[in-house]
Amino acid sequence: MTREELVSEVNTRLKLVRTEYGLTQDKMAAILGISKKTLVESEKGRRSLGWTETVALTAIFAESTILKDALGEDFAQMVSALALKDVDVTYPTTMGGKVWWRDVKKTKGYKIQQNLISNHYRLLDDADRRLMSSFDLKAVENYLEEII
């Protein structure tokens, strides 16, 4: 998934998320920090939310059943992977991928996993710390080759 695809997925569900939470257009616009006119135009498909608005919406409404059904249970990691694409960061320890991940490759204490919902990849070290995330398996494999 790309940033543009995520924005599109969220845009098509904007009104559903708002109604799921029982919010008026005025309240939803205030929560997202946009004008009511912008929200109305976005809900009607005349305008698209931008990347920042999409990230805000997914963070604020992280418990939304609508978003979980569309993006997977842990869509916050997918948003993070898109936001941090091509950026070298130090990630905190994970739980090792016990629920939403499948192992793609294990070598020398490292493992590459793929998310079952979003299909993005991540590289974990022997302590289950995420070293990188990407939608490009080759990029993850190349990063692994560089560090071993």
C-alpha positions as CSV (number, residue, x, y, z in Angstrom):
1,M,0.0,0.0,0.0
2,T,1.2,3.5,-0.8
3,R,0.4,6.8,1.0
4,E,-2.0,7.7,-1.8
5,E,-3.8,4.3,-1.5
6,L,-4.1,4.8,2.3
7,V,-5.5,8.3,1.9
8,S,-8.0,6.9,-0.7
9,E,-9.1,4.1,1.6
10,V,-9.6,6.5,4.5
11,N,-11.4,9.1,2.3
12,T,-14.0,6.5,1.3
13,R,-14.7,5.7,4.9
14,L,-14.6,9.3,6.4
15,K,-18.3,9.7,6.8
16,L,-18.7,6.2,8.1
17,V,-16.1,6.8,10.8
18,R,-17.8,10.1,11.7
19,T,-21.2,8.4,12.1
20,E,-19.7,5.4,13.9
21,Y,-18.5,7.8,16.6
22,G,-21.8,9.8,16.5
23,L,-20.1,13.0,15.6
24,T,-21.6,16.0,13.7
25,Q,-19.7,17.5,10.8
26,D,-18.9,20.5,13.0
27,K,-17.4,18.3,15.7
28,M,-15.5,16.1,13.3
29,A,-14.0,19.1,11.5
30,A,-12.9,20.6,14.8
31,I,-11.3,17.3,15.9
32,L,-9.4,17.0,12.6
33,G,-8.4,20.7,12.6
34,I,-10.1,21.4,9.2
35,S,-13.1,23.5,8.2
36,K,-16.6,22.1,8.0
37,K,-16.6,23.0,4.3
38,T,-13.4,20.9,3.8
39,L,-15.0,18.0,5.7
40,V,-18.2,18.2,3.7
41,E,-16.3,18.4,0.4
42,S,-14.2,15.4,1.5
43,E,-17.2,13.3,2.5
44,K,-18.9,14.1,-0.9
45,G,-15.8,13.0,-2.8
46,R,-15.1,16.5,-4.2
47,R,-11.9,16.8,-2.2
48,S,-9.5,14.4,-0.7
49,L,-8.0,14.4,2.7
50,G,-4.3,15.0,2.7
51,W,-1.6,12.8,4.2
52,T,-1.5,14.8,7.5
53,E,-5.3,14.7,7.9
54,T,-5.3,11.0,7.1
55,V,-2.7,10.3,9.8
56,A,-4.6,12.4,12.3
57,L,-7.8,10.6,11.6
58,T,-6.2,7.1,11.9
59,A,-4.5,8.1,15.1
60,I,-7.5,9.7,16.7
61,F,-9.9,7.0,15.6
62,A,-7.6,4.0,16.1
63,E,-10.4,2.0,17.7
64,S,-12.7,2.4,14.7
65,T,-14.3,-0.8,13.6
66,I,-14.7,0.7,10.1
67,L,-11.0,1.4,9.8
68,K,-10.0,-1.9,11.3
69,D,-12.1,-3.8,8.8
70,A,-10.6,-1.8,6.0
71,L,-7.0,-1.6,7.1
72,G,-6.4,-4.5,9.6
73,E,-6.4,-4.6,13.4
74,D,-3.0,-2.9,13.8
75,F,-3.2,-0.3,11.0
76,A,-1.1,2.1,13.1
77,Q,2.0,0.1,12.2
78,M,1.1,0.3,8.5
79,V,0.7,4.1,8.8
80,S,4.0,4.3,10.6
81,A,5.7,2.2,7.9
82,L,4.4,4.5,5.2
83,A,5.4,7.6,7.2
84,L,8.9,6.3,7.9
85,K,9.6,4.9,4.4
86,D,13.2,5.5,3.5
87,V,14.0,6.9,7.0
88,D,16.5,5.2,9.3
89,V,14.9,5.0,12.8
90,T,15.4,3.0,16.0
91,Y,12.1,1.1,16.8
92,P,11.0,-0.2,20.2
93,T,10.7,-4.0,21.0
94,T,7.7,-5.8,19.4
95,M,5.9,-8.9,20.6
96,G,7.5,-10.9,17.9
97,G,4.6,-11.1,15.5
98,K,2.4,-13.6,17.3
99,V,-0.9,-12.6,15.8
100,W,-0.9,-10.5,12.6
101,W,2.5,-11.6,11.1
102,R,3.9,-14.5,9.2
103,D,7.6,-15.3,9.0
104,V,9.1,-14.8,5.5
105,K,12.7,-15.5,6.3
106,K,14.9,-16.3,9.4
107,T,18.6,-16.0,9.4
108,K,21.3,-15.4,12.0
109,G,18.9,-14.3,14.7
110,Y,17.0,-11.9,12.4
111,K,13.6,-12.5,10.9
112,I,11.6,-10.9,8.1
113,Q,7.8,-10.9,8.7
114,Q,4.9,-9.9,6.5
115,N,1.7,-8.4,7.9
116,L,-1.3,-10.6,7.1
117,I,-3.6,-7.6,6.5
118,S,-1.6,-4.8,4.9
119,N,1.1,-7.1,3.4
120,H,4.0,-4.7,4.5
121,Y,7.2,-6.3,5.8
122,R,9.3,-5.7,8.8
123,L,12.8,-6.8,9.9
124,L,13.2,-7.9,13.6
125,D,16.4,-8.6,15.5
126,D,16.9,-11.4,18.0
127,A,15.2,-9.4,20.7
128,D,12.2,-8.7,18.5
129,R,13.1,-5.1,18.0
130,R,11.9,-3.8,14.6
131,L,14.8,-2.6,12.6
132,M,12.9,-1.4,9.5
133,S,9.5,-1.6,7.8
134,S,8.7,-1.4,4.1
135,F,6.2,-2.6,1.5
136,D,9.2,-3.6,-0.6
137,L,10.5,-7.1,0.4
138,K,13.7,-6.6,-1.6
139,A,14.5,-3.4,0.3
140,V,14.1,-5.3,3.6
141,E,16.2,-8.2,2.3
142,N,18.9,-5.7,1.1
143,Y,18.9,-4.0,4.5
144,L,19.3,-7.4,6.2
145,E,22.3,-8.3,4.0
146,E,23.9,-5.0,4.9
147,I,23.8,-5.6,8.6
148,I,24.8,-9.3,8.7
